[in-house]
Structures are given as structure tokens and as C-alpha cells.
Amino acid sequence: MTTQFYERLSNDLTHLLENPIDYNVAIEVGEEPDNQTYKVHSYILQSRNSYFYKKLNEISFNENHIKVLKMPNISIRIFNIIIKYIYGGIISLENLENSVIFNLLITSNELNLEELIEHIQTHFVNNNASWLRLNFSRIYQTIFQVKNFNIIKDFCNNIVAKYPNTIFESENFQTLPEDTLISIIKRDDLQLEESKIWQYVIQWGKAQNPTLPSNLDEWTNDNFLTLKTTLKQCLSHIRYFSISENLENSVIFNLLITSNELNLEELIEHIQTHFVNNNASWLRLNFSRIYQTIFQVKNFNIIKDFCNNIVAKYPNTIFESENFQTLPEDTLISIIKRDDLQLEESKIWQYVIQWGKAQNPTLPSNLDEWTNDNFLTLKTTLKQCLSHIRYFSISGKDVFEMISPYQQILEPKLWSDINKKIMTPNKPISSTVLPSRKILNVTLPTRTTLSSNIITDEHTLEISSWIDKRESNYTENNPYEFELLVRGSRDGFDVKTIYEFCDKVSNTVVVLKVKDTGEILGGYIPCELNKNKNDCINSQDSFTFSLKNTNLKNSILSRVKNFDYAILNYPQDSRIYFGHTLCLVGNLKTEKNSCCLQNEFSYEKPIRSKEFVDKNYFSDCKIKFNLEEYEVFEVSKKK
């Protein structure tokens, strides 16, 4: 059995420090007048600490056989603690100020006192976490400038993960070391939308390269390459496929452009697919801008195909646009080569000629003034386009009026065959005959008119998508009919009126226009309302919403999560509640008693912005509203 007498050994060595017999090292700590010389022993220092082992080996003995080491940047108070720890292995932090302990940690790191570094960090996290939080900015900047502070780093990163703005919105964010930034953005529990993380990473990357132009439109390929190189280690930690669908479409599109410039192929494909599957309506609304942009760069094949399908169906969106003449050649070819382009061939010919002339603005405007060289110029410009014209689908009249004036740009044999086909249709020709385009005979469906003073057809498509729990919204051909049952301005604003008109009716949608704010709120009730008794109605499919309008860019959907309290059917109290997310009470126009509560017990989330949501229970609710109008529709599948 081995007996250890560490306490006695510690006391003896501490006594040796206080009475330095046979010392051979003099350490001068601090600067005059606040300085002190410590007489110590090299064999103890070098056996206990790698810093002193190396340092003392570099110093020669003086004439008195003493090695002199100067440490002017360490305070006497801090060194007292450290030297006692080195000699006796004893340290007490309880009575020290936190700022002193933190300075002790910094000095311990500089002296490679690994055991002490770990002990002080653990002490801080376990006993003085509140001080770390109060001095967070200073602590965070300091610990990430040095190594070995992993315990406090983890503590701080846990705070950053929970409250990311403490770093991302701090004045020191742009000077954050790269490994620090990576340690944050790689965390699974970082409480920040992925799109925001992307924006902060881009902001940080730009800050590391202050010579980059401030205007993105002025960036060159070299500028993007510089940013890509800077962010090389960061980009792999962005969760691109978690970028919120609620992000503004214009921001997502800019993200697509930037991703292409940074050659993020996986993200390019994902964003394009997201647009086509979930935001096709936005692409249509911004078609001209989108079309011009995507055909100026490569890699956007998914959106290109989507856009070309639109152009094929509605060719005037491009051919009659103000940007048509600046269309790249390969873009024009990708359109006119399509078999399903819904345009007469003679019109296609005219547009191609128009485009060709626009590429050569010096050509005479009067065709009678054209020389052979002028026709040769046009022929050369249209060399790749002319082979995609379906000449043999053009009537003789149009050939004579439209093609004949430009016959010089065609090969003689082709021009001869065109005329031969008109004169003797059954005679064989040697020119390639492209198939006629597949022009659709479209029969428009009977027009249905939505009877609403509040919502639009686009809103009904969105609501129908939610009813069917689709990942992407319907953009046309709504499978549901919305039949108006009751309207406030027509039938009365009391909640009891809703019960009277909708009694025993299932699958109803309530829409509300809030007075003063113009918000469009509402909810879907798949079950039957009952005007005869107060009851809580169970439903797994009900939801509430706030529809997009001029003040709200993206609709908000909140689905039921506590099925037993989906709908509070209270006709006797003149109330209808969608859990606590939307509470309708009394006369919806004259009484300001309706509200939306913060309580997320029944539904996923609030449907109004924070300033309009009350955190209290209904009885204490102070943020209430009344309506300008309301409507209730019965929703049924179209036959």
C-alpha cells in the first residue's frame, strides 16, 4: 500500500517559496514603481511548467549564478497567485473579484498552465456565469483570440445560439475570427432563420475584403471569386435547404443570382425547384425581369424551362415586350425551335427578322434601299435562327408578302422549294420539312365569379391549397367552389348571425377585414357549427390565417395542434373561437371585442404581428379590434 503525503509536500514547497534557500532564478514582475522580485528555483519552475522550462533554458546565469527573468506585463497580484500554485499546487478563487480571476485566466494561458486554465474556466461557468453574461461582449472577443478556452467558448456559444443578435448585431461582429464564426454557424441549435445566417455570413465576408464594390451590380467575376475564397470554410455550414419559404421572393431570387456567381450548384438547383414548385405565381408576375436575368447567365435550366413553357403558351409576353430585341441569340433559338410555340409561323418569321435588324442598327430602315451586302449582313446574323422556321407551314399569301422581300437571306434551293410547294403541293422537294407546330384549340372553361368584397381568386387558390395540405399553392384551376353564405354588410354583424346562416353547414371559411389596419384574417371550419348549444368542437383539419395584401407580403398559416379545442362553438354567448388564435365576439362592427391572443395552446402560432397580439387571457385582453366587413363561404369540390 502506498501512502501519499501531498498536503505536507505542498506546505514544504510553499515554505521554500517564502524562504528561498539556494534560489537560482530572480523573476522581476511588473514595472517600477509597482514591481517586485521573486527569488525562485529553476528546478521547480521547469518541472512544473513548460513555459518556464523553455524560457529559463534560453537565459544564461549572471555573475552571481542567478538567471534573471523580466515579466513587466504581469501584475504582482496575479503572479502571487500563480507562483503559489506552481510551488504548492494550491489556489483559492472564492474571495477574488471576477475581473481579477479573468485576468488570471488570461495570464495562465500565456504561461501554458493547462490545469489552472481548465480549473478557472470551470469555476466561472459553475459559479460566476452571471458575470460572464454581463460582460459578454468583452469575454467573447477575448476568448476567441486565443486557444485553450474551450469550456468558456462552449458556454458563450450556447448563449449565442440562444440569443444570436448578441454577436451578429454587435459592433465587433465583422472582426470575428473565421473559426469563431464557423463555431457558431455550424451549430444545430442556432436560433436564427437560415436566410439571416446567410446574410450575416455574406456581410462578414464582405467586411474581410473592404475593397469590394459596395454596389453588387458593379461586381466582376474576380470580386465574386474573392468573396468565395474568403467564405470557403463557411459556406458548407449554411443549411441552404432550410431557407424559409416565408422569405421574400425578391430576396430568394437575389440569393439564386449570388449562388450562381459563387458556383453553389446544389443551392442553385434547390432554389430553382423551390420557385417553380412553390412560387410560380411570383415568377409570372415578374416574368419580364426574370426572363431577362436568367438568360444572361448559365445554370438556370429549371427556371428557363419553366419560362419557355410560358412563352410557348403566351408568346406575346416576350415577342411584344420592350426587351425582345435585346434577347440573346440562344434564348431566341430556344423559343422558336419549340414545336408547341403558340404562334403563326408567319408571325414567327416577322419577329425573327425584326430581331435580326435590331442587332444591326446601321441597316437602312427602307428595304428598297438595301444592298446585297445589307442582306448578307442580316443572313449572317440570322444564320442559326433561319433553320428553325417552319417555312412549309406558311401560306402562299404570307410567303409572297412577308418572305419574298427577304428571299436573299435564304438559300436558293430552299427558296425554290418553298415556291414549288406552293405551286405544286404534291411534288417532292429536297429541303428539310419541319413538322407544323402544335397549335392548341383552347376551349375556355365557363367563367365562375367569386362573390367577395374581401378576398380575390388568388386568395381562394391559397386557401384551397391549405385545405388540401399541399406543399405548393394552386396557381390555377381551383378544385373548390366558394359559395357566399353570409356577409356582414348584407346580413348583420352579430356573431349569432353566423350561427343562423351556417347552422349544420360544414367546410366553411370565415374571412374578416379588420377596421383601420386592413388585415384579412380568417379561419377554416371543416366541421358543422351548431346554433343550439355551447360546445368545443374537435377538428384535425381546421386552421387560421392572415392573407397577404398590400401590407403583408406573405400569408400566415396556423394549423390546429390541440384538436379538442379547435373550434369553440358558443352561440349562446355570441362567440366563435379558433382556440385562442382568433376570437370573435358580439357585434363584430360596433363592438371592439374581438382579439388574437399569444397563447399557442390550440394553434401553431399567432396570425397577427406582435404589436396586435395580446399575451393575456381573453378576460384581461387589451388589444382588441372590430371589423370593416366579414364573409363566410361554404367550400365544396367542383363537379
PLY file of the C-alpha trace (Angstrom):
ply
format ascii 1.0
element vertex 639
property float x
property float y
property float z
element edge 638
property int vertex1
property int vertex2
end_header
0.00 0.00 0.00
1.30 3.42 -0.99
0.70 6.39 1.28
0.67 9.87 -0.29
1.50 12.99 1.72
0.58 15.67 -0.81
-0.54 18.21 1.77
2.78 18.04 3.63
4.69 18.26 0.35
2.64 21.28 -0.69
3.28 23.02 2.62
7.03 22.35 2.44
7.32 23.70 -1.10
5.26 26.77 -0.21
7.59 27.35 2.74
10.54 27.11 0.34
8.94 29.87 -1.75
8.61 32.07 1.31
12.18 31.30 2.39
14.05 30.87 -0.89
17.07 28.82 0.19
19.51 28.22 -2.69
17.35 30.07 -5.20
18.86 30.45 -8.67
16.22 32.49 -10.51
15.08 36.07 -9.96
11.79 36.99 -11.64
11.16 40.73 -11.88
7.38 41.21 -12.06
5.65 44.46 -13.02
7.19 47.84 -13.72
8.55 50.48 -11.42
7.36 51.71 -9.05
4.86 48.84 -8.84
7.26 45.95 -9.23
8.63 43.08 -7.18
11.39 40.49 -7.50
10.64 36.85 -6.73
13.50 34.55 -5.73
12.61 31.11 -7.02
14.11 27.78 -8.05
14.56 26.73 -11.66
14.16 23.02 -10.96
10.67 23.61 -9.51
9.56 26.03 -12.22
10.88 23.88 -15.06
9.47 20.65 -13.70
6.04 22.23 -13.17
5.61 24.36 -16.26
6.58 24.12 -19.94
6.70 27.90 -20.34
9.36 28.32 -17.65
11.17 25.21 -18.86
11.70 26.78 -22.27
12.24 30.33 -21.05
14.85 29.51 -18.44
16.77 27.34 -20.88
17.15 30.42 -23.05
18.65 32.53 -20.23
22.24 32.31 -19.01
23.37 32.66 -15.40
24.80 36.03 -14.41
28.00 36.52 -12.44
26.09 35.63 -9.25
24.90 32.36 -10.78
21.34 33.72 -10.98
19.07 33.68 -14.01
17.08 36.92 -14.27
13.68 36.85 -15.99
11.67 40.03 -16.51
7.86 39.86 -16.71
6.72 43.51 -16.84
3.22 42.80 -18.23
2.03 40.69 -15.30
0.64 42.28 -12.17
2.12 41.40 -8.79
-1.27 40.27 -7.52
-1.75 37.82 -10.39
1.80 36.49 -10.19
1.45 35.92 -6.44
-1.44 33.56 -7.13
0.36 31.79 -9.95
3.70 31.25 -8.20
1.94 29.85 -5.11
0.03 27.50 -7.39
3.26 26.38 -9.08
5.01 25.70 -5.77
2.19 24.39 -3.64
-0.49 23.32 -6.12
-2.96 25.45 -4.14
-5.31 28.14 -5.38
-8.40 29.80 -3.95
-10.70 31.85 -6.19
-13.59 32.43 -3.80
-12.53 35.82 -2.47
-11.20 37.24 -5.73
-13.06 39.73 -7.91
-14.27 38.24 -11.17
-12.21 40.68 -13.23
-9.07 39.53 -11.38
-9.98 35.88 -11.95
-10.45 36.57 -15.66
-7.06 38.28 -15.87
-5.64 35.29 -14.02
-7.12 33.06 -16.71
-5.51 35.13 -19.47
-2.12 35.04 -17.75
-2.42 31.31 -17.08
-2.95 30.79 -20.77
0.11 32.88 -21.64
2.17 30.74 -19.24
0.70 27.44 -20.51
-0.72 26.47 -17.12
-3.19 23.98 -18.58
-4.52 22.61 -15.30
-5.18 26.11 -14.00
-6.80 27.19 -17.28
-9.34 24.37 -17.06
-9.98 24.97 -13.35
-10.67 28.70 -13.76
-12.98 28.16 -16.73
-14.96 25.54 -14.83
-15.15 27.89 -11.84
-16.56 30.68 -13.99
-19.19 28.56 -15.70
-20.31 26.85 -12.49
-20.12 29.77 -10.07
-19.95 33.06 -11.95
-21.98 32.57 -15.12
-23.92 35.77 -14.47
-20.69 37.81 -14.63
-19.81 36.19 -17.96
-23.22 37.20 -19.32
-22.93 40.77 -18.05
-19.52 41.15 -19.68
-20.36 39.00 -22.67
-19.04 41.19 -25.48
-15.62 41.66 -23.87
-15.37 38.00 -22.86
-16.39 36.72 -26.28
-13.90 38.87 -28.14
-11.10 37.85 -25.79
-11.60 34.10 -25.62
-11.71 33.67 -29.37
-8.42 35.45 -29.87
-6.62 32.67 -28.03
-6.79 28.91 -27.83
-7.43 26.63 -24.84
-10.61 28.33 -23.62
-12.97 25.63 -24.86
-15.11 25.47 -21.72
-15.96 29.18 -21.78
-16.18 29.10 -25.57
-18.87 26.43 -25.35
-20.65 28.41 -22.65
-20.59 31.56 -24.78
-21.64 29.75 -27.92
-24.62 28.35 -26.06
-25.62 31.93 -25.31
-25.02 32.98 -28.90
-27.08 30.04 -30.17
-29.98 31.15 -27.99
-29.51 34.90 -28.45
-27.64 35.25 -31.76
-28.06 39.02 -32.00
-25.63 39.40 -29.11
-22.94 38.70 -31.69
-24.43 39.17 -35.13
-25.68 42.67 -34.33
-22.67 43.69 -32.25
-20.20 46.30 -33.46
-17.45 43.69 -33.29
-19.15 41.10 -35.50
-17.19 41.93 -38.64
-13.88 41.45 -36.82
-14.82 37.99 -35.58
-12.15 35.36 -36.34
-13.18 32.87 -39.01
-13.04 29.84 -36.71
-15.28 31.67 -34.25
-17.87 32.38 -36.91
-17.75 28.77 -38.05
-18.17 27.51 -34.49
-21.43 29.47 -34.35
-22.99 28.78 -37.74
-22.24 25.05 -37.57
-24.49 24.66 -34.51
-27.77 22.83 -34.99
-29.45 24.89 -32.26
-28.64 28.37 -33.58
-31.88 30.29 -33.11
-31.82 32.26 -36.33
-33.53 31.91 -39.69
-31.19 30.35 -42.21
-31.70 33.24 -44.60
-30.49 35.63 -41.89
-27.45 33.44 -41.25
-26.67 33.60 -44.97
-26.93 37.39 -44.95
-24.66 37.70 -41.92
-22.07 35.38 -43.47
-22.08 37.44 -46.67
-21.78 40.63 -44.59
-18.81 39.17 -42.70
-17.16 38.04 -45.92
-17.50 41.49 -47.49
-16.04 43.09 -44.37
-12.89 40.99 -44.75
-12.49 42.50 -48.23
-13.14 46.24 -47.84
-12.08 46.96 -51.43
-15.09 45.10 -52.86
-17.56 47.49 -54.53
-20.50 48.44 -52.32
-22.88 48.15 -55.27
-23.35 44.50 -56.22
-24.20 45.48 -59.80
-20.60 46.66 -60.20
-19.03 43.36 -59.12
-16.78 41.50 -61.53
-16.14 37.77 -61.65
-12.93 38.41 -59.73
-14.91 40.13 -56.97
-17.18 37.11 -56.57
-14.16 34.81 -56.63
-12.59 36.86 -53.84
-15.70 36.53 -51.71
-16.00 32.83 -52.48
-12.39 32.26 -51.43
-12.91 34.20 -48.20
-16.04 32.21 -47.32
-14.74 28.83 -48.46
-14.84 27.31 -44.96
-18.15 28.96 -44.01
-20.37 28.15 -46.98
-20.53 24.44 -46.26
-22.24 25.14 -42.93
-25.22 27.02 -44.39
-28.42 24.93 -44.32
-29.49 26.04 -47.77
-32.44 23.68 -47.92
-33.87 25.09 -44.71
-34.17 28.60 -46.04
-37.62 29.78 -45.05
-40.45 29.74 -47.53
-41.60 32.98 -45.93
-38.52 34.76 -47.17
-39.39 37.48 -49.65
-39.28 36.13 -53.19
-37.11 39.01 -54.36
-34.55 38.08 -51.68
-34.68 34.42 -52.71
-34.12 35.41 -56.33
-31.12 37.53 -55.36
-29.88 34.55 -53.38
-30.16 32.48 -56.55
-28.12 35.02 -58.51
-25.43 35.16 -55.82
-25.37 31.36 -55.52
-24.71 31.14 -59.24
-21.90 33.65 -59.03
-20.37 31.61 -56.19
-20.88 28.34 -58.13
-23.04 26.78 -55.41
-24.55 24.23 -57.77
-26.62 22.33 -55.23
-28.20 25.53 -53.94
-28.85 26.81 -57.47
-30.88 23.71 -58.26
-32.73 23.81 -54.94
-33.80 27.45 -55.25
-34.98 26.99 -58.82
-37.04 23.97 -57.82
-38.44 25.92 -54.87
-39.55 28.74 -57.17
-41.19 26.51 -59.75
-42.96 24.33 -57.18
-43.92 26.95 -54.60
-43.71 30.44 -56.09
-44.67 30.07 -59.73
-47.13 32.95 -59.41
-44.31 35.32 -58.41
-42.27 34.21 -61.42
-45.23 35.03 -63.65
-45.83 38.42 -62.04
-42.18 39.35 -62.52
-41.77 37.48 -65.79
-40.01 40.15 -67.85
-37.33 40.78 -65.23
-36.86 37.08 -64.52
-36.63 36.14 -68.18
-34.06 38.79 -68.96
-31.94 37.79 -65.98
-31.91 34.03 -66.31
-30.86 34.08 -69.94
-27.87 36.27 -69.23
-26.28 33.51 -67.19
-25.93 29.75 -67.35
-27.10 27.08 -64.87
-30.73 28.26 -64.60
-32.17 25.47 -66.73
-35.08 24.67 -64.43
-36.43 28.22 -64.45
-35.51 28.59 -68.13
-37.70 25.60 -68.97
-40.48 27.00 -66.80
-40.28 30.37 -68.53
-40.07 28.88 -72.00
-43.20 26.88 -71.28
-44.94 30.16 -70.52
-43.52 31.80 -73.63
-44.64 28.85 -75.75
-48.17 29.24 -74.41
-48.21 33.04 -74.30
-45.57 34.13 -76.84
-46.50 37.81 -76.73
-45.05 38.02 -73.23
-41.66 38.06 -74.97
-42.20 38.91 -78.62
-44.16 42.06 -77.76
-42.03 43.06 -74.78
-39.76 46.09 -74.88
-36.79 43.82 -74.22
-37.38 41.45 -77.13
-34.76 42.99 -79.40
-32.04 42.57 -76.75
-32.78 38.87 -76.30
-29.63 36.71 -76.55
-29.50 34.60 -79.70
-29.55 31.26 -77.87
-32.63 32.40 -75.96
-34.46 33.27 -79.17
-33.49 29.93 -80.68
-34.69 28.04 -77.59
-38.12 29.60 -78.19
-38.55 29.32 -81.95
-37.36 25.71 -82.07
-40.27 24.57 -79.86
-42.98 22.53 -81.54
-45.60 23.89 -79.13
-44.97 27.60 -79.73
-48.48 29.03 -79.99
-47.85 31.49 -82.80
-48.49 31.55 -86.52
-45.35 30.74 -88.48
-45.57 33.95 -90.49
-45.57 35.90 -87.23
-42.53 33.99 -86.02
-40.75 34.89 -89.27
-41.57 38.57 -88.79
-40.29 38.57 -85.22
-37.05 36.84 -86.25
-36.49 39.43 -88.99
-37.25 42.22 -86.51
-34.72 40.78 -84.04
-32.07 40.40 -86.75
-32.45 44.01 -87.86
-32.17 45.19 -84.27
-28.77 43.52 -84.00
-27.63 45.63 -86.97
-28.91 49.17 -86.32
-27.00 50.57 -89.31
-29.19 48.70 -91.79
-31.42 51.08 -93.80
-34.95 51.38 -92.45
-36.34 51.36 -96.00
-36.00 47.89 -97.52
-35.92 49.37 -101.03
-32.56 50.90 -100.18
-30.93 47.63 -99.13
-27.84 46.42 -100.97
-26.64 42.87 -101.38
-24.24 43.49 -98.51
-27.15 44.51 -96.28
-28.96 41.24 -96.97
-25.74 39.33 -96.41
-25.33 41.04 -93.04
-28.84 40.03 -91.99
-28.34 36.49 -93.30
-25.14 36.13 -91.29
-26.84 37.44 -88.14
-29.77 35.02 -88.51
-27.72 32.02 -89.63
-28.57 29.94 -86.53
-32.23 31.03 -86.43
-33.38 30.51 -90.01
-33.21 26.72 -89.87
-35.91 26.68 -87.16
-38.58 28.44 -89.24
-41.33 26.09 -90.49
-41.44 27.62 -93.99
-43.76 25.00 -95.42
-46.41 25.84 -92.83
-46.69 29.42 -94.11
-49.50 30.24 -96.51
-48.73 31.27 -100.10
-50.11 34.74 -99.44
-47.79 35.25 -96.43
-44.81 33.83 -98.33
-45.38 36.39 -101.06
-45.95 39.32 -98.68
-43.50 38.54 -95.87
-40.77 36.17 -97.03
-40.34 37.19 -100.64
-38.88 40.63 -99.77
-36.12 38.85 -97.81
-35.58 35.90 -100.17
-31.90 36.81 -100.48
-31.21 35.69 -96.92
-32.45 32.18 -97.77
-30.50 29.53 -99.62
-31.59 29.44 -103.31
-32.62 25.79 -103.10
-34.82 26.45 -100.05
-36.49 29.43 -101.71
-37.12 27.36 -104.81
-38.67 24.53 -102.77
-40.91 26.95 -100.89
-42.33 28.22 -104.16
-42.57 24.71 -105.62
-44.56 23.55 -102.60
-47.00 26.41 -103.05
-47.43 25.83 -106.79
-47.40 22.01 -106.80
-48.01 20.79 -103.24
-47.77 17.10 -104.12
-44.39 17.30 -105.85
-41.39 16.09 -103.81
-38.77 18.57 -102.63
-35.24 18.11 -101.29
-35.34 20.69 -98.48
-35.99 19.53 -94.92
-39.64 19.96 -93.99
-40.06 20.61 -90.29
-43.34 19.46 -88.73
-46.04 22.05 -88.25
-46.31 23.50 -84.78
-48.87 22.01 -82.43
-51.31 24.87 -82.13
-53.82 24.17 -79.39
-57.51 24.76 -79.87
-58.22 26.04 -76.39
-61.76 25.88 -75.10
-62.05 28.19 -72.15
-63.97 26.87 -69.15
-67.15 28.56 -68.05
-66.15 31.62 -66.08
-67.01 31.49 -62.38
-67.21 34.73 -60.46
-66.14 34.96 -56.84
-68.66 36.93 -54.83
-66.49 38.67 -52.27
-65.78 42.17 -51.03
-62.67 40.97 -49.20
-60.72 38.21 -50.96
-59.53 37.58 -54.51
-59.32 34.48 -56.67
-55.65 34.22 -55.76
-56.63 34.12 -52.09
-59.09 31.28 -52.74
-56.37 29.32 -54.52
-54.16 29.70 -51.48
-56.92 28.69 -49.04
-57.78 25.69 -51.24
-54.13 24.63 -51.16
-54.20 24.76 -47.36
-57.38 22.70 -47.25
-55.69 20.04 -49.36
-52.48 20.39 -47.31
-50.41 20.94 -50.42
-46.76 21.90 -50.13
-47.19 24.34 -53.02
-50.16 26.56 -53.80
-52.59 26.06 -56.62
-51.91 28.68 -59.28
-54.93 27.98 -61.49
-57.88 25.61 -61.87
-59.13 25.85 -58.30
-60.70 22.47 -57.40
-63.12 24.17 -54.96
-66.09 26.48 -55.27
-66.54 29.26 -52.71
-70.24 29.94 -52.20
-71.08 33.01 -50.13
-73.36 32.16 -47.19
-73.34 35.31 -45.10
-71.89 38.82 -45.34
-71.81 41.34 -42.52
-72.85 44.40 -44.54
-75.74 42.44 -46.05
-76.92 40.15 -43.26
-75.71 41.69 -40.00
-72.53 41.77 -37.95
-73.55 39.87 -34.82
-71.77 36.54 -34.37
-75.19 34.95 -33.81
-75.94 35.77 -37.46
-73.11 33.46 -38.49
-74.64 30.65 -36.45
-78.07 31.26 -38.01
-76.81 31.12 -41.60
-74.21 28.39 -41.08
-76.03 26.02 -38.73
-75.32 22.38 -39.66
-73.07 23.52 -42.52
-69.57 22.03 -42.72
-66.46 23.12 -44.62
-66.85 26.86 -44.13
-64.26 29.60 -44.46
-64.61 32.77 -42.39
-62.81 35.86 -43.72
-62.57 39.16 -41.88
-61.38 42.60 -42.91
-60.06 44.37 -39.80
-61.01 48.00 -39.42
-58.16 50.55 -39.57
-55.41 48.01 -40.39
-56.94 46.41 -43.50
-55.72 42.97 -42.40
-57.53 39.96 -43.86
-57.86 37.37 -41.11
-59.88 34.20 -41.01
-60.18 30.51 -40.44
-61.38 27.22 -41.89
-64.07 25.21 -40.07
-64.32 21.71 -41.57
-66.94 20.60 -39.02
-70.56 21.70 -38.59
-71.46 24.67 -36.42
-74.37 24.20 -34.03
-76.57 27.19 -33.16
-78.35 25.40 -30.31
-75.63 24.72 -27.75
-72.25 25.84 -26.47
-69.60 23.22 -27.14
-65.95 22.63 -28.01
-65.68 21.01 -31.43
-62.90 18.56 -32.24
-61.17 19.01 -35.59
-57.86 17.85 -37.00
-58.02 19.97 -40.16
-59.03 23.46 -39.09
-56.64 26.36 -39.49
-56.45 30.12 -39.14
-54.74 32.58 -41.42
-53.77 36.11 -42.31
-53.87 36.64 -46.08
-51.30 38.63 -48.00
-52.28 42.10 -49.13
-50.59 45.44 -49.68
-49.39 45.44 -46.06
-48.44 41.76 -45.78
-46.11 40.25 -48.36
-46.65 36.60 -47.44
-49.71 34.96 -45.94
-49.52 33.41 -42.47
-50.98 29.94 -41.89
-51.55 28.50 -38.41
-52.86 24.93 -38.19
-54.65 23.42 -35.21
-52.49 21.35 -32.87
-54.88 20.71 -29.95
-57.73 19.02 -31.78
-60.16 19.02 -28.83
-60.18 22.83 -28.71
-60.07 23.52 -32.45
-63.38 25.42 -32.56
-65.20 26.89 -29.57
-68.85 26.87 -30.70
-70.54 29.36 -28.30
-73.73 30.68 -29.95
-75.43 31.45 -26.62
-72.58 33.84 -25.77
-72.35 35.21 -29.32
-68.79 33.91 -29.71
-66.72 31.81 -32.12
-63.18 30.97 -31.09
-60.45 29.33 -33.15
-58.67 28.22 -29.98
-57.13 31.46 -28.72
-55.61 32.38 -32.05
-58.74 34.15 -33.31
-61.62 35.11 -31.01
-64.79 36.63 -32.50
-67.20 38.18 -30.01
-70.53 40.03 -30.14
-71.24 42.61 -32.82
-68.16 42.49 -35.00
-68.62 46.02 -36.35
-69.94 48.16 -33.49
-68.17 46.38 -30.61
-64.40 46.29 -30.34
-64.25 42.92 -28.57
-62.54 40.51 -30.96
-58.87 39.65 -30.49
-55.92 37.40 -31.26
-54.04 36.00 -28.28
-50.41 34.93 -27.91
-51.46 31.62 -26.35
-50.31 28.81 -28.68
-52.15 26.06 -26.82
-54.55 25.23 -29.65
-52.93 26.52 -32.86
-49.35 26.61 -34.08
-48.69 30.35 -33.96
-50.28 33.82 -33.89
-51.64 35.15 -37.18
-51.07 38.83 -36.43
-47.83 40.73 -35.89
-46.57 41.11 -32.32
-48.00 44.57 -31.71
-51.53 43.26 -32.39
-51.28 40.08 -30.31
-52.18 40.12 -26.62
-50.25 37.94 -24.16
-53.08 37.95 -21.61
-56.10 35.68 -21.39
-59.28 36.90 -23.05
-60.72 38.36 -19.85
-57.64 40.58 -19.48
-57.09 41.21 -23.17
-56.42 44.86 -24.02
-55.60 44.64 -27.74
-58.98 44.22 -29.40
-60.38 45.04 -32.82
-63.60 45.38 -34.78
-64.34 44.73 -38.43
-65.00 46.65 -41.58
-66.53 43.55 -43.18
-66.77 39.79 -42.81
-67.89 36.95 -45.07
-68.46 33.22 -44.64
-68.18 30.83 -47.59
-69.16 27.22 -47.97
-66.33 25.40 -49.74
-67.14 22.38 -51.90
-65.42 20.34 -54.58
-66.24 21.39 -58.12
-68.31 18.86 -60.02
0 1
1 2
2 3
3 4
4 5
5 6
6 7
7 8
8 9
9 10
10 11
11 12
12 13
13 14
14 15
15 16
16 17
17 18
18 19
19 20
20 21
21 22
22 23
23 24
24 25
25 26
26 27
27 28
28 29
29 30
30 31
31 32
32 33
33 34
34 35
35 36
36 37
37 38
38 39
39 40
40 41
41 42
42 43
43 44
44 45
45 46
46 47
47 48
48 49
49 50
50 51
51 52
52 53
53 54
54 55
55 56
56 57
57 58
58 59
59 60
60 61
61 62
62 63
63 64
64 65
65 66
66 67
67 68
68 69
69 70
70 71
71 72
72 73
73 74
74 75
75 76
76 77
77 78
78 79
79 80
80 81
81 82
82 83
83 84
84 85
85 86
86 87
87 88
88 89
89 90
90 91
91 92
92 93
93 94
94 95
95 96
96 97
97 98
98 99
99 100
100 101
101 102
102 103
103 104
104 105
105 106
106 107
107 108
108 109
109 110
110 111
111 112
112 113
113 114
114 115
115 116
116 117
117 118
118 119
119 120
120 121
121 122
122 123
123 124
124 125
125 126
126 127
127 128
128 129
129 130
130 131
131 132
132 133
133 134
134 135
135 136
136 137
137 138
138 139
139 140
140 141
141 142
142 143
143 144
144 145
145 146
146 147
147 148
148 149
149 150
150 151
151 152
152 153
153 154
154 155
155 156
156 157
157 158
158 159
159 160
160 161
161 162
162 163
163 164
164 165
165 166
166 167
167 168
168 169
169 170
170 171
171 172
172 173
173 174
174 175
175 176
176 177
177 178
178 179
179 180
180 181
181 182
182 183
183 184
184 185
185 186
186 187
187 188
188 189
189 190
190 191
191 192
192 193
193 194
194 195
195 196
196 197
197 198
198 199
199 200
200 201
201 202
202 203
203 204
204 205
205 206
206 207
207 208
208 209
209 210
210 211
211 212
212 213
213 214
214 215
215 216
216 217
217 218
218 219
219 220
220 221
221 222
222 223
223 224
224 225
225 226
226 227
227 228
228 229
229 230
230 231
231 232
232 233
233 234
234 235
235 236
236 237
237 238
238 239
239 240
240 241
241 242
242 243
243 244
244 245
245 246
246 247
247 248
248 249
249 250
250 251
251 252
252 253
253 254
254 255
255 256
256 257
257 258
258 259
259 260
260 261
261 262
262 263
263 264
264 265
265 266
266 267
267 268
268 269
269 270
270 271
271 272
272 273
273 274
274 275
275 276
276 277
277 278
278 279
279 280
280 281
281 282
282 283
283 284
284 285
285 286
286 287
287 288
288 289
289 290
290 291
291 292
292 293
293 294
294 295
295 296
296 297
297 298
298 299
299 300
300 301
301 302
302 303
303 304
304 305
305 306
306 307
307 308
308 309
309 310
310 311
311 312
312 313
313 314
314 315
315 316
316 317
317 318
318 319
319 320
320 321
321 322
322 323
323 324
324 325
325 326
326 327
327 328
328 329
329 330
330 331
331 332
332 333
333 334
334 335
335 336
336 337
337 338
338 339
339 340
340 341
341 342
342 343
343 344
344 345
345 346
346 347
347 348
348 349
349 350
350 351
351 352
352 353
353 354
354 355
355 356
356 357
357 358
358 359
359 360
360 361
361 362
362 363
363 364
364 365
365 366
366 367
367 368
368 369
369 370
370 371
371 372
372 373
373 374
374 375
375 376
376 377
377 378
378 379
379 380
380 381
381 382
382 383
383 384
384 385
385 386
386 387
387 388
388 389
389 390
390 391
391 392
392 393
393 394
394 395
395 396
396 397
397 398
398 399
399 400
400 401
401 402
402 403
403 404
404 405
405 406
406 407
407 408
408 409
409 410
410 411
411 412
412 413
413 414
414 415
415 416
416 417
417 418
418 419
419 420
420 421
421 422
422 423
423 424
424 425
425 426
426 427
427 428
428 429
429 430
430 431
431 432
432 433
433 434
434 435
435 436
436 437
437 438
438 439
439 440
440 441
441 442
442 443
443 444
444 445
445 446
446 447
447 448
448 449
449 450
450 451
451 452
452 453
453 454
454 455
455 456
456 457
457 458
458 459
459 460
460 461
461 462
462 463
463 464
464 465
465 466
466 467
467 468
468 469
469 470
470 471
471 472
472 473
473 474
474 475
475 476
476 477
477 478
478 479
479 480
480 481
481 482
482 483
483 484
484 485
485 486
486 487
487 488
488 489
489 490
490 491
491 492
492 493
493 494
494 495
495 496
496 497
497 498
498 499
499 500
500 501
501 502
502 503
503 504
504 505
505 506
506 507
507 508
508 509
509 510
510 511
511 512
512 513
513 514
514 515
515 516
516 517
517 518
518 519
519 520
520 521
521 522
522 523
523 524
524 525
525 526
526 527
527 528
528 529
529 530
530 531
531 532
532 533
533 534
534 535
535 536
536 537
537 538
538 539
539 540
540 541
541 542
542 543
543 544
544 545
545 546
546 547
547 548
548 549
549 550
550 551
551 552
552 553
553 554
554 555
555 556
556 557
557 558
558 559
559 560
560 561
561 562
562 563
563 564
564 565
565 566
566 567
567 568
568 569
569 570
570 571
571 572
572 573
573 574
574 575
575 576
576 577
577 578
578 579
579 580
580 581
581 582
582 583
583 584
584 585
585 586
586 587
587 588
588 589
589 590
590 591
591 592
592 593
593 594
594 595
595 596
596 597
597 598
598 599
599 600
600 601
601 602
602 603
603 604
604 605
605 606
606 607
607 608
608 609
609 610
610 611
611 612
612 613
613 614
614 615
615 616
616 617
617 618
618 619
619 620
620 621
621 622
622 623
623 624
624 625
625 626
626 627
627 628
628 629
629 630
630 631
631 632
632 633
633 634
634 635
635 636
636 637
637 638
